[in-house]
Amino acid sequence: MARELARGSGRVIRRTAGPDGETGSFSLTYMRATSAGDRRGLPVLIVPGGPGLASVVPYRSLRARAAALGLDVLMVEHRGVGLSRTDDLGRDLPMAAVTVDQAADDMAAVLDDASLERAVVYGSSYGSYLAQAFSVRHPTRVAAMVLDSPMLSVEQDLAVSRAYRRRLLWEGEDTASARLAAAVRAMAYRSVPMSELSQVVQLVHEFAGPDVLHRLLLARAHGRLRRTWRRVSSLGLAELEGSGRRYFIEPDLVAGIAYGQLGYGLPPDGGPLDPQLTFADPATRQPRFSGEPFDLVAALPRATWPVVVVSGEWDLRTPRPIAERIVDLAPDSLLVPLRRTGHSALDTHESAALHIARAAADGSTARLLDVAELDSLPRRGPSRLVGTALTAVVHATTRRP
């Protein structure tokens, strides 16, 4: 399927595997979807999360919907992933050839090949880091940025995320979260391993929201929904290392970015609900963190383009305080909060993501202040079904607590 899609609206450009040109070359694939009849506004370069998430296959429906809206959308198959995975001899790219700065330069090469001077750069999750790295290395190519569930600073983001989820879901900082936090603590006191509890809390909260999480915790405490709990606790763990799923998620060759440059394997701090517990075991077999490649905190105040920051209400991985800090740092910035949405609108609220991209491409981001309009949009996306299924199963088995 991947190669068939690429033959339809894809292009291949030649790239060197390493910055010195001594490590061979490979074919970098990118997709362009546009509707010539109703095309308007600036082109939009969409950068998905990961690292390791492919572009060609997982986002084929999104590109079709984008073109129907008159958007001119480009997506790059990240080096080391999918159709950009191997060199000219069919060998996997070496890990040293898969870095943030080289991936950012690939994006510039794609714009060159497409004869585009500038683009709106829409980055989601890891893609938000890569989008900002691109803006540092190629500032004249950025017309505007959309940072969806954004990353900013590896160790500072981790400190913010730990503090946020503990205030909300362990300490119960306000009346609204107190009962939920009590249910979380009760599961810990029942000797549920903290790594397992942290995984379930994050996934259910982000995909289905705090009400469904509360119901699941109470049901599990009474011996119900054991199978659902087990499935959620293992969801996505197989994709943290190994070869993943070809043309969808391939984490192995990008491990130098994930662990070596972005600190995915930084050690747990011993506190509750630590997001690093999920990575603790795979991190023992991955590159050590050597420091992040860019100082984005220092770079953002120098941005001369509009920055739209998208933040989901239920996001625990890149919670609202990180988004708010970016808005404080970027001179021309706007926060777009999404209700009842978790991590990455690109994957869980596609309609909102495309609406935001459309506004950025048109240079009319002020209309994004109409939160009611965003709330009214239909919810779809490749990860949306997880939340829908969780909600249905939990509601069918429990009564409102």
C-alpha positions as CSV (number, residue, x, y, z in Angstrom):
1,M,0.0,0.0,0.0
2,A,2.8,2.5,0.9
3,R,4.5,2.2,-2.5
4,E,1.1,2.4,-4.3
5,L,0.3,5.6,-2.4
6,A,3.7,7.1,-3.2
7,R,3.3,6.3,-6.9
8,G,0.1,8.3,-6.8
9,S,1.0,11.7,-5.2
10,G,4.5,11.1,-3.8
11,R,7.9,12.2,-4.9
12,V,11.3,10.9,-4.1
13,I,14.4,13.1,-3.7
14,R,18.0,12.0,-3.2
15,R,19.6,12.8,0.2
16,T,22.9,12.0,1.8
17,A,22.6,9.7,4.8
18,G,25.1,11.8,6.9
19,P,26.0,15.4,7.0
20,D,29.5,14.7,5.8
21,G,28.3,12.9,2.7
22,E,30.5,9.9,3.4
23,T,27.8,7.5,4.6
24,G,26.1,7.0,1.3
25,S,22.7,8.2,0.0
26,F,19.1,7.2,0.2
27,S,15.7,8.0,-1.3
28,L,13.6,10.4,0.8
29,T,9.8,10.1,0.0
30,Y,7.3,12.9,0.5
31,M,3.7,13.3,-0.3
32,R,1.8,16.3,-1.7
33,A,-1.9,16.5,-1.7
34,T,-3.7,19.5,-3.2
35,S,-6.8,20.4,-5.1
36,A,-5.8,22.5,-8.0
37,G,-9.4,23.8,-8.5
38,D,-9.9,25.3,-5.1
39,R,-6.3,25.7,-3.8
40,R,-5.7,28.8,-1.8
41,G,-3.4,30.1,0.9
42,L,0.0,29.1,1.9
43,P,1.2,25.4,1.6
44,V,1.2,23.5,4.9
45,L,4.0,21.1,5.8
46,I,2.6,18.7,8.4
47,V,5.0,16.9,10.7
48,P,3.6,14.0,12.7
49,G,4.7,12.8,16.1
50,G,6.9,9.9,17.1
51,P,9.8,9.8,16.4
52,G,9.2,6.8,14.3
53,L,5.7,7.5,13.1
54,A,5.3,7.2,9.3
55,S,3.5,9.7,7.1
56,V,2.6,8.0,3.9
57,V,0.1,5.4,5.1
58,P,-1.2,6.6,8.4
59,Y,-2.3,10.0,7.1
60,R,-3.7,9.2,3.7
61,S,-7.2,10.1,4.8
62,L,-6.1,13.3,6.4
63,R,-4.4,14.4,3.2
64,A,-7.5,13.6,1.2
65,R,-9.6,15.7,3.6
66,A,-7.0,18.5,3.5
67,A,-7.1,18.6,-0.3
68,A,-10.9,18.7,-0.2
69,L,-10.7,21.9,2.0
70,G,-8.4,23.5,-0.6
71,L,-5.2,23.0,1.4
72,D,-1.9,22.3,-0.2
73,V,-0.4,19.8,2.1
74,L,3.1,18.2,2.2
75,M,4.2,15.4,4.5
76,V,7.7,13.9,4.6
77,E,8.4,10.3,5.4
78,H,10.9,10.8,8.1
79,R,14.4,9.4,7.4
80,G,14.8,6.0,9.0
81,V,11.1,5.2,8.7
82,G,8.9,3.5,6.1
83,L,9.7,4.5,2.5
84,S,12.7,6.5,3.7
85,R,14.2,3.7,5.8
86,T,16.9,2.2,3.6
87,D,19.9,3.3,1.6
88,D,20.6,2.7,-2.1
89,L,21.8,-0.9,-1.3
90,G,18.6,-1.7,0.6
91,R,20.3,-1.5,4.0
92,D,18.8,0.2,7.0
93,L,20.2,3.7,7.5
94,P,22.7,3.8,10.4
95,M,21.4,5.3,13.6
96,A,24.0,8.1,13.3
97,A,22.3,9.2,10.1
98,V,18.9,9.7,11.8
99,T,19.1,12.9,13.8
100,V,16.8,15.9,14.4
101,D,19.0,18.4,12.5
102,Q,19.3,16.1,9.5
103,A,15.5,15.5,9.5
104,A,15.0,19.3,9.6
105,D,17.3,19.7,6.6
106,D,15.3,17.1,4.8
107,M,12.2,19.3,5.2
108,A,14.0,22.2,3.6
109,A,15.1,19.9,0.7
110,V,11.5,18.9,0.2
111,L,10.4,22.6,-0.1
112,D,13.2,23.1,-2.6
113,D,12.0,20.2,-4.7
114,A,8.4,21.4,-4.5
115,S,9.6,25.0,-5.6
116,L,8.2,26.5,-2.4
117,E,9.9,29.4,-0.7
118,R,7.9,29.2,2.5
119,A,5.3,27.1,4.2
120,V,3.2,26.9,7.3
121,V,4.8,24.2,9.4
122,Y,2.3,22.2,11.5
123,G,4.1,19.9,14.0
124,S,2.4,17.6,16.4
125,S,4.1,16.2,19.6
126,Y,7.6,15.2,18.5
127,G,6.8,16.9,15.2
128,S,6.5,20.2,17.2
129,Y,10.1,19.8,18.2
130,L,11.1,19.1,14.7
131,A,9.1,22.0,13.4
132,Q,10.9,24.4,15.8
133,A,14.3,22.8,14.9
134,F,13.4,23.5,11.2
135,S,12.7,27.1,12.1
136,V,16.1,27.5,13.8
137,R,18.0,26.0,10.9
138,H,15.9,27.5,8.1
139,P,14.1,30.6,9.5
140,T,13.4,32.2,6.1
141,R,11.3,29.1,5.0
142,V,8.7,29.5,7.8
143,A,5.6,31.5,7.1
144,A,3.8,30.5,10.3
145,M,4.0,27.6,12.8
146,V,1.3,25.5,14.4
147,L,2.6,23.6,17.5
148,D,0.1,20.9,18.4
149,S,0.7,19.3,21.9
150,P,4.1,20.9,21.8
151,M,7.5,20.0,23.2
152,L,9.9,22.8,24.3
153,S,12.7,21.7,26.5
154,V,13.5,18.0,27.3
155,E,14.2,18.2,31.1
156,Q,12.1,21.2,31.8
157,D,9.1,19.6,30.0
158,L,9.5,16.5,32.1
159,A,9.6,18.4,35.3
160,V,6.4,20.3,34.3
161,S,4.6,17.1,33.2
162,R,5.5,15.3,36.5
163,A,4.3,18.2,38.6
164,Y,1.1,18.6,36.6
165,R,-0.1,15.0,36.7
166,R,0.8,14.7,40.4
167,R,-1.1,17.8,41.3
168,L,-4.1,16.8,39.3
169,L,-4.3,13.0,39.7
170,W,-2.4,12.2,42.9
171,E,-2.9,15.2,45.2
172,G,-6.3,16.2,43.8
173,E,-5.5,20.0,43.7
174,D,-9.1,21.0,43.4
175,T,-12.6,19.8,44.0
176,A,-13.1,18.6,40.5
177,S,-10.0,16.3,40.6
178,A,-10.1,15.2,44.3
179,R,-12.3,12.1,43.9
180,L,-10.3,11.0,40.8
181,A,-7.0,11.4,42.7
182,A,-8.4,9.5,45.6
183,A,-9.3,6.6,43.3
184,V,-5.8,6.7,41.8
185,R,-4.2,6.5,45.2
186,A,-6.5,3.7,46.2
187,M,-5.2,1.6,43.3
188,A,-1.6,2.3,44.3
189,Y,-2.4,1.2,47.9
190,R,-3.8,-2.1,46.5
191,S,-0.3,-2.8,45.3
192,V,-0.9,-2.2,41.6
193,P,2.6,-1.6,40.2
194,M,3.1,2.1,39.7
195,S,4.4,1.6,36.2
196,E,1.2,-0.2,35.3
197,L,-1.0,2.4,37.0
198,S,0.8,5.3,35.4
199,Q,0.3,3.8,32.0
200,V,-3.4,3.2,32.4
201,V,-4.0,6.7,34.0
202,Q,-2.2,8.5,31.1
203,L,-3.9,6.6,28.3
204,V,-7.4,6.6,29.6
205,H,-7.3,10.2,30.7
206,E,-6.0,11.3,27.3
207,F,-8.1,9.1,25.1
208,A,-11.4,9.0,27.1
209,G,-11.2,11.7,29.8
210,P,-11.3,11.9,33.6
211,D,-14.9,10.6,34.0
212,V,-14.1,7.3,32.1
213,L,-10.9,7.0,34.0
214,H,-12.7,7.4,37.4
215,R,-15.2,4.7,36.4
216,L,-12.5,2.3,35.3
217,L,-10.6,2.8,38.5
218,L,-13.7,2.1,40.7
219,A,-14.6,-0.9,38.5
220,R,-11.1,-2.4,38.8
221,A,-11.1,-1.9,42.5
222,H,-14.3,-4.0,42.7
223,G,-12.8,-6.8,40.5
224,R,-14.5,-5.8,37.2
225,L,-13.0,-4.8,33.8
226,R,-9.8,-6.8,34.5
227,R,-9.4,-7.6,30.8
228,T,-9.9,-4.0,29.7
229,W,-7.3,-2.9,32.3
230,R,-4.8,-5.5,31.1
231,R,-5.2,-4.4,27.5
232,V,-4.8,-0.7,28.3
233,S,-1.8,-1.3,30.5
234,S,0.0,-3.0,27.6
235,L,-1.2,-0.7,24.8
236,G,1.6,0.7,22.8
237,L,4.4,-0.9,24.9
238,A,5.5,-3.1,22.0
239,E,6.1,0.0,19.9
240,L,8.7,1.5,22.2
241,E,11.4,-0.6,20.7
242,G,12.0,-3.3,18.1
243,S,10.9,-2.8,14.5
244,G,7.3,-1.8,15.3
245,R,4.8,-2.0,12.5
246,R,6.3,-1.4,9.0
247,Y,5.0,1.7,7.3
248,F,3.1,2.8,10.4
249,I,5.4,3.0,13.4
250,E,9.1,2.1,13.3
251,P,11.0,3.1,16.5
252,D,14.3,1.3,16.0
253,L,16.3,3.5,13.7
254,V,15.1,6.7,15.3
255,A,16.2,5.6,18.8
256,G,19.1,8.0,18.6
257,I,16.6,10.8,18.4
258,A,14.2,9.5,21.0
259,Y,16.7,8.5,23.6
260,G,19.9,10.1,22.7
261,Q,18.7,13.6,21.8
262,L,15.2,13.9,23.4
263,G,15.7,12.1,26.6
264,Y,12.9,9.5,26.4
265,G,14.9,7.3,28.7
266,L,15.7,9.8,31.4
267,P,15.4,7.9,34.8
268,P,12.3,7.9,37.0
269,D,12.5,10.2,40.0
270,G,10.8,7.8,42.4
271,G,7.6,9.7,42.7
272,P,4.1,8.6,41.7
273,L,2.7,8.6,38.2
274,D,6.1,9.2,36.6
275,P,5.8,9.1,32.8
276,Q,9.4,7.7,32.7
277,L,8.3,4.4,34.2
278,T,7.0,3.4,30.8
279,F,10.5,3.8,29.3
280,A,12.6,2.5,32.1
281,D,13.1,-1.0,30.8
282,P,13.6,-0.3,27.1
283,A,15.9,2.6,28.0
284,T,18.5,0.1,29.3
285,R,18.9,-1.1,25.7
286,Q,18.9,2.3,24.0
287,P,21.4,5.1,23.5
288,R,22.2,7.3,26.5
289,F,20.8,10.9,26.6
290,S,23.6,13.1,25.4
291,G,21.7,16.4,25.5
292,E,19.1,18.0,23.2
293,P,20.3,19.4,19.9
294,F,18.5,22.8,20.1
295,D,17.8,25.5,22.7
296,L,14.2,26.2,21.7
297,V,13.6,28.3,24.8
298,A,16.2,30.8,23.6
299,A,15.0,30.5,20.0
300,L,11.3,31.2,20.3
301,P,11.6,34.9,21.3
302,R,13.3,35.5,18.0
303,A,10.5,34.1,15.9
304,T,9.2,36.6,13.4
305,W,6.2,34.5,12.3
306,P,2.9,33.8,13.9
307,V,2.9,30.8,16.3
308,V,-0.4,28.9,17.0
309,V,-0.2,26.6,20.0
310,V,-2.8,23.8,20.2
311,S,-3.4,22.2,23.6
312,G,-5.8,19.5,24.6
313,E,-7.7,19.7,27.9
314,W,-6.9,16.1,28.7
315,D,-3.2,16.0,27.6
316,L,-0.8,14.6,30.2
317,R,2.2,14.1,28.0
318,T,2.6,17.8,27.0
319,P,0.2,19.5,29.4
320,R,-1.2,23.0,29.2
321,P,1.5,24.7,31.2
322,I,4.1,23.9,28.5
323,A,1.8,25.3,25.9
324,E,1.3,28.5,28.0
325,R,5.0,28.9,28.3
326,I,5.5,28.8,24.6
327,V,2.8,31.4,24.2
328,D,4.7,33.6,26.7
329,L,8.0,33.2,24.8
330,A,6.8,33.7,21.2
331,P,6.2,37.3,20.3
332,D,3.2,36.7,17.9
333,S,1.4,33.8,19.4
334,L,-2.0,32.4,20.1
335,L,-3.2,29.6,22.4
336,V,-6.0,27.4,21.0
337,P,-7.4,25.2,23.8
338,L,-9.3,22.2,22.8
339,R,-12.0,20.8,25.1
340,R,-12.4,17.1,25.7
341,T,-9.2,16.4,23.7
342,G,-6.0,14.6,24.7
343,H,-2.6,14.5,23.1
344,S,-2.1,15.4,19.4
345,A,-5.2,16.9,17.8
346,L,-3.7,15.7,14.5
347,D,-4.4,12.1,15.6
348,T,-7.5,12.5,17.9
349,H,-9.3,15.6,16.5
350,E,-8.5,15.8,12.8
351,S,-11.2,18.2,11.9
352,A,-9.9,20.8,14.4
353,A,-6.3,20.2,13.2
354,L,-7.3,20.9,9.6
355,H,-9.4,23.9,10.6
356,I,-6.4,25.3,12.4
357,A,-4.1,24.6,9.5
358,R,-6.6,26.3,7.1
359,A,-6.7,29.4,9.3
360,A,-2.9,29.5,9.4
361,A,-2.6,29.0,5.7
362,D,-5.1,31.9,5.1
363,G,-3.3,34.2,7.6
364,S,-6.6,34.4,9.6
365,T,-5.6,32.9,12.9
366,A,-7.7,35.4,14.8
367,R,-10.8,33.4,14.0
368,L,-9.4,30.5,16.1
369,L,-10.4,32.5,19.1
370,D,-14.0,31.1,18.5
371,V,-13.6,28.1,20.7
372,A,-17.3,27.2,20.2
373,E,-16.7,26.7,16.5
374,L,-13.9,24.3,17.2
375,D,-16.0,22.4,19.7
376,S,-18.7,21.9,17.1
377,L,-16.4,20.1,14.6
378,P,-16.8,16.3,14.2
379,R,-14.2,14.3,16.0
380,R,-12.2,11.9,13.8
381,G,-8.6,10.7,13.5
382,P,-6.5,7.5,13.5
383,S,-6.4,7.4,17.3
384,R,-9.9,8.5,17.9
385,L,-11.3,5.0,17.9
386,V,-9.3,4.1,21.0
387,G,-11.1,6.7,23.1
388,T,-14.5,5.7,21.6
389,A,-14.0,2.0,22.4
390,L,-12.8,2.7,25.9
391,T,-15.7,4.9,26.7
392,A,-18.2,2.4,25.3
393,V,-16.8,-0.6,27.2
394,V,-16.5,1.3,30.5
395,H,-19.9,2.9,30.3
396,A,-21.6,-0.4,29.4
397,T,-20.1,-2.0,32.5
398,T,-20.4,0.7,35.1
399,R,-22.8,3.3,36.5
400,R,-21.8,6.9,37.1
401,P,-19.8,7.1,40.3
